[in-house]
Amino acid sequence: MRTLPALILILFFALAAHAQDGEALLQRIDRNLNPESYESYRKLINIEPDGRTREYVLFSVKKGNDKVAALFVSPASEKGRSTLRLGDNMWLYMPGVGKPIRITSLQSVVGGIFNNSDILQLDYAAEYAVEKQEETHDEVLLHLKAKTKTVAYDRVRLWADKKKLLPTRIECLTEAKMLIKNIYFKEIKDFGGGIVRPSVIETDSPLYQGYRSVMIFAGLKAREFADEVFTQANMPNLEALR
């Protein structure tokens, strides 16, 4: 008969192995959703309760798990603005202003439900650790906990298609597990180059009844970039990458 310390040790290693499986699964979901380094074009649409909308087109580039930059292509009033994220640090550049200004993950450069963390999204595995994994017949549910206090959402529940290993829905929660945002992944599209992923991401929030925001990807492809692209000095020059 096994002793109590031996049973505790077995349970510890079983939980550790399960956590490693969850981390590997989250990394696979990240790679299926986006290449490690890529460029993309996307339209952001903010929808108000009365039906009024505001649209933005962004050209975005990403390298590794901590570098993201985005350039506003339209509307004309926003053209030339750019944002940069290096790990937990974010900046906004506006033509005519002396130097980039710091912004936070919970602010939004476009207004609406998507915040800066959503717009300048890093890999989920870069920001979150897997606390728990559940499975149904066709989906897997990952309970994620932020690795640092600077992450926009303290906890995330991520549902993914078990076969495609692509997210279908996310719930964003506070430390007290209060729901602050839903994110839905829709309309799987073949972007070429082996990239098959949702082309539409929608979000709503119980904190902003009647408001919705939609992100539509028109193009996405793997591309390599030099580190110099992701610097404050280069923010005015992102147009040259298009």
Secondary structure, 3 states (H helix, E strand, C coil): CCCHHHHHHHHHHHHHHHHHHHHHHHHHHHHHHCCCCEEEEEEEEEECCCCCEEEEEEEEEEECCCEEEEEEEECCCCCCCEEEEECCEEEEECCCCCCCEEECCCCCCCCCCCCHHHHCCCCHHHHEEEEEEEECCCEEEEEEEECCCCCCCCEEEEEEECCCCCEEEEEEECCCCCEEEEEEEEEEEEEECCEEEEEEEEEECCCCCCCEEEEEEEEEEECCCCHHHCCHHHHHHHHHHC
